Amino acid sequence: MILKRLIFPIFLCGMLMLSCDGGNTVVPNEEKESYDQLVEKAFLQSNAQKYDSAFYYFEKANGVATSKEQKAYALYQMAELQRFFCDFSGAETTATAAYENCDSPKYLPYIYNTLGIVYQELYNYDEAIKYFNKCYNDTLSEVNKCIVKNNISLVYLDKKDFKTAINILTPISQNDSLVNEKWVYAKVLDNLGYAYFKTNHPKAKGLLNQSLAIRDSLNNALELTSSLMHMAEYYQNSNTALAFDFAQRAYDAAQTVQSPDDKLEALKFMISTSEPSKAKALALEQIELSDSLTKVRQTAKNQFAKIKYDSQKALEEKEKYKTQKEWSIVIAMFVVLAFMGLIYYIRKRNKKRVLASVHETENRIAKKIHDELANDVFQTMTFAETQDLQNPEKKELLIENLDAIYGKARDISQTNSEIPTDERFGEVLLDLITGFNSEEVNIITKNSTAIDWGKINRESKNAVYRVVQELMVNMKKHSEASLVVLVFSNEPKSIEIKYTDNGKGLPTAEINKKGLQNAENRIHAVKGNIIFDHEIDKGFRVIIQIPK
C-alpha cells in the first residue's frame, strides 16, 4: 500500500501562509480588499469542511483578480480542492490554468507539485515525473528537495520499479537536513522499507519498524496510518493475526483523522486477514463506505463543475453586457455626430440664406437707385442744361425735381442705413411705422410700449425693424390697403407682433417673389418664426415671433 494523500504537506502549509499576501503589490486598495476578503472567506469555509463553498469563493476571487499572480493563487487552491475530492481531470485543467497565469516564481513549485500528484493519480507517470522534476529545480529548501525526491520515488513504487525507488530514497535517508524534520525522515524510511519489502530485502522490517516508532512518538495519526498499513501488508501472508491487528490500528487512526480512503484501505487488509465469520460484516462495511464516499465525491465534482460553469456563464454575460455597452456608446456617438452634422447643415443653410438675403438687398438697392434715382437725376440734369433757368417757372420746376430726388435718396438711405438698437429702438420703430401714415392709409399701433426692447438682442432688433419695414413697403406698393393694425404683445418666452391690413392680399407665389421672402429669412436667422395668412381680396395678416 502506497499512501499518496498529503505527500507534500510543507508546500501546503507554505501556501496557507502565503495566502495573506497573494498579489498585493499590484492591486489598488478597493480591489485588494475585495480579493483578500474572498480568499479569507474561502479558507474559513475550508476550515469548516464546507469545501464547495470554499471552491465558490476561490472561483469568485479568481474572477475579481487584478493580476496574474492573484489568479494563479486562486486557481491553485481550486485545483487542490478538486484533487482532494479525487476530481483529477478537473484538477489537471484548473492547475494548468494556474500555471498559464503564473508569472511569479513564488508559486511555481506548488503548481508543479500539484500537477505531479494529479498526473500520478491519472497513471500518466512520465508527466508526473516531469512536473516533479520541475518542482525540484525550482525548490530552494533542502528539506523540500528531499520531499520532492520522495514524491518521485512514489511514482516508481506505483510503476513497480522498486529498484529505482530504492536508488532515489537511499541518499535521501542519509541527508543531514532531515535530522530535525522527523516526520519527513519517517516518511522516507517508511517508503524505503516498503520498497525493500517488495524486493524481499532483509532491511525492510527494520526500516518499517523504525518509521513506525518515530510516527508513534510524534502522535501524528495521519502519518501513523501509512506505517500501520505497511506493517499489515508486511505480515499479511506470514502472520494474519498480527496483520489484522495492524490493520485494525490503521482503521482506528483513519477514523481519528476522518480519512475515508484510509479506512477503506484498512478494511481491505482486515477482510483478507480476518476469520470468515467477521469477513462478511467487514465487507458490508467496506461496500457501504465505498458507496458513500463515491457519492460524496461525485456530488462534490458536480458542484465544482456547476460553480465553474456558472462563473463562466456570468463572465460571458459580463462580456455580453460590455459589448452591448460598447455598442451603445458607439450608437450614442453616432447620434451625437449626426445631430452635430445636422446643426452644422442648418447653420450653413441659414448662413446661405442670410448671404442670399444680403445679396438680394444689395441688388434691390442698386435697382432702386437706378430705376428711381439715376433716371430722375439724368432727367433733371438734362432739364437744367436745356431750359432757361432765369425763367421763374423753370427754376421752380427744377427745385421741385431736386427736392423729389432728395426725398427719394433720403428714403433709400433710411431703408438701408444702420438701425439704432440702443434704448431709442422702440421710438425708432414707432417712427418707422407712423412714417407710412397718409391720407390714403390709416396706421394703428396697439401696446407698442409693452415690449422691453432692452432685453432683446441686437440681431433680433435689426430683424424686427427690417421685417416691419418690408411689410410697410409691401403694403404701400401692392396691397391698396386703407387700414393697417400692428399689435405688440409680450409673451413669457417671446415677443409677438401681429400685422393686419385690409388690402387685396397676395398669392403665395407673389410673396416668394417679393421682399417678404427676405423677411422670412431674417426671422429664421434669429431662430424666430413668421406666419403668413392671406387670401385674395380679404387682406393680409402676418404673425412675427422672436425668442427672448
Secondary structure, 3 states (H helix, E strand, C coil): CCCCCCCCHHHHHHHHHHHHHCCHHHCCHHHHHHHHHHHHHHHHHHHCCCHHHHHHHHHHHHHHCCCHHHHHHHHHHHHHHHHHCCCHHHHHHHHHHHHHHCCCCCCHHHHHHHHHHHHHHCCCHHHHHHHHHHHHHHCCCHHHHHHHHHHHHHHHHHCCCHHHHHHHHHHHHCCHHHCCCHHHHHHHHHHHHHHHHHCCCCHHHHHHHHHHHHHHHHCCHHHHHHHHHHHHHHCCCCCHHHHHHHHHHHHHHHHHCCCHHHHHHHHHHHHHHCCHHHHHHHHHHHHHHHHHHHHHHHHHHHHHHHHHHHHHHHHHHHHHHHHHHHHHHHHHHHHHHHHHHHHHHHHHHHHHHHHHHHHHHHHHHHHHHHHHHHHHHHHHHHHHHHCCCCCHHHHHHHHHHHHHHHHHHHHHHHHHCCCCCCCCHHHHHHHHHHCCCCCCCEEEEECCCCCCHHHCCHHHHHHHHHHHHHHHHHHHHHHCCCEEEEEEEECCCEEEEEEEECCCCCCHHHHHHCCHHHHHHHHHHCCCEEEEEECCCCCEEEEEEEEC
